[in-house]
Amino acid sequence: MAVDRHRDAGAALSGLNWTATLQDSLRDKSPAELRLMNLGVLTNNMGIATEAANAFLNNNAISPTTQTLIVAALAQLGNIPGQGEFILQAANPACISAGMPTTSGCSFRSSRN
């Protein structure tokens, strides 16, 4: 089976461009600008309900930088099931204070063994 090196290189460059764009946004945009950018990605690109997106972005337990990283990571995954539920869970400050949400209520996986 032949390996398509051009496609692999293109994917790597695309990933690098995405990372550079994300870093530029985090460096150059104010928290208010990040919020508007994230709101647009959540509602326009990902189809998240405006109320859920606003609840997530108004959650002071998550910094604008972390919100942007979460939104960017979810957007890179494409339109997959569970994104809306994840955003709703992440909008709940009580869930965030205990760890990152899962799609089944405020339950968390412990990283401690």
N, C-alpha and C positions, 0 to 999 in steps of 0.2 A: 504494500500500500504506500503510495507516494505521499510525502508530507508537503503540504502547501505552505512553504516558508513565507511567502508574501502575505498570505492571510494571517499567519501567526505574528509576523512583524507588524502588520496593520493593527491587529488586536492589541499588541503591546504598546504601540504608539498611541492608540486611542486611549488606553488606560493611563499612559503618561500624560496625555493632554488633559484628561479628566482630572487627574490629580493636581496638575499645575493650575487648572482653572479653579478648582476647589480651594487650593492654597491661596491663590490670588484673591478670591472672594473673602476668605476668612481674614486676610491681612488688610484688604482695602475697604471693606464695607463696614458701616456702623451696625450696631445691634438692630436698629430699626430697619435698615436696608436688608440685613440677613433675614429678618422676620418676613418682610414683604416677598423676598425671593423664595423663602421656604413655603409661604402661603401659596404662591403661584404654582410651585412644583407640586405641592400636596393636592391642591384643588383642580388645577388645570391639567397637569400631566398624569397624576395618579388617580384622579377621580374621587379623592377623599372628600366627604361632606365638609362644607365650610365650618359648621359648628364644631366638628371633631378637630379639624385643623386648627381653628382658633383656640380651642381648649388646650391642645398640645403646645401651641406656641405661647400661650399665656401661662404655662406651668413654669413658675420661677424655680422649681427644683432642678430644671435642666437649663444650662446656659445656652445662649444663642449659638455659640460655637458647637456645642454638643448636639443641639437640635439640627444644625446644618449638616453635621456629619451623619446623623441618623437619616435625615431626609435624603441626602445624597446617596447613601448606601442602599436605602429602599428603592430609590429611583433607578439605580444601576441594576437592580434585580429584575426590573420590568414589572409588568402588571401581573402580579402573582396573588393568589388567595391569601387572606390574612393581614394584608397591609392596613386596611381600615381598622381592624380589631387591634392591631399592634398600636396604632396611633391613639385609639381610644384608651387603651391601657396606659400608655405613656402620658396621657393627659391627666391621669390621676396621681396627685402628689404623694398619696399614701403608698401607692404601688412603687413609685420611683424611689422613695426613701428606703425601701426594703431591697431593691434590686431592679433589674430590667424585667418588664412584663412578658408574659407569654400570652397566647391567644385563648387560654382557658382561665379567665378570671385573673385575680391578683395572686397567681401562684408563681413560684420561682424555683429555679434549680439551684441548689447550693453548690458552690465550687469547692467547698471544704470536704475533705475526706476524713 
